[in-house]
Amino acid sequence: MNGITNQYNYMEKLTIYIDMDGVLADFDKAAKNHPKYGTKGFKPDLEMDFSTFTPMPGAIEAVAALLDMGHRVYIASTPPWNNPSAWGQKRNWIEEHLPSLKRKVILTHHKNLLKGDILIDDSTYRGQRDFEGEFIHFGQNGMDWKYIVQTIDNMTELLKIKLTKNN
């Protein structure tokens, strides 16, 4: 927990990055509901409208809980390179479902370059394992939103981090 116990970061808010597809927004459900699902050549990243995804169960409430704890929360998403319209669709999804984070979005293919305390992501092929803080592999070994929020709340209490509600 490099960022959390570092003498310069102690007593500050945690910086938390959350992936979008498969963590905040239900990519798999959208793919399965697409008319071309199961057909040869279906490319979900190129053919789906990212703005129409439903939130993952518990995701919206979890983000609200993390914000209520006083943490700095950002969305760190990897948009499909060959579908530039998906970038705007992701922005529209965020404005609809998480408007308080609409100006806290980072689009990157290299999540290892992010600086912070916690990265919550469902995949490992964009540098997640090399993230300098704690990587929480969403969806693995019981890592659902309820568990993650409780863990971060416990970390906050155990480390006696004094949080403020101001950004």
CORCOR-V577569 format. One record per pair of residues at least 24 apart in sequence whose C-alpha atoms are under 7 Angstrom apart, sorted by the first residue. I is the first residue (numbers start at 1). J is the second residue. If there is no record, write none. Layout:
((I/J) (I/J))
This chain:
((1/133) (1/134) (2/133) (3/116) (3/117) (3/133) (4/117) (10/161) (11/161) (11/162) (12/161) (12/162) (12/163) (13/70) (13/71) (13/72) (13/163) (14/71) (14/72) (14/117) (15/71) (15/72) (15/73) (15/116) (15/117) (15/118) (16/72) (16/73) (16/74) (16/116) (16/117) (16/118) (16/119) (17/73) (17/74) (17/75) (17/76) (17/118) (17/119) (17/120) (18/74) (18/75) (18/76) (18/119) (18/120) (18/121) (19/75) (19/76) (19/77) (19/120) (19/121) (20/75) (20/76) (20/77) (22/122) (23/56) (23/121) (23/122) (23/138) (24/55) (24/56) (24/59) (25/53) (25/54) (25/55) (25/56) (26/53) (26/54) (26/55) (26/56) (27/53) (45/80) (46/83) (49/86) (49/89) (50/86) (50/89) (50/90) (51/89) (51/90) (51/92) (51/93) (58/145) (59/145) (62/145) (62/149) (66/149) (70/163) (70/164) (70/165) (74/101) (74/104) (74/105) (75/104) (75/105) (75/106) (76/105) (76/106) (76/107) (76/108) (77/106) (77/107) (77/108) (78/107) (78/108) (78/109) (79/107))
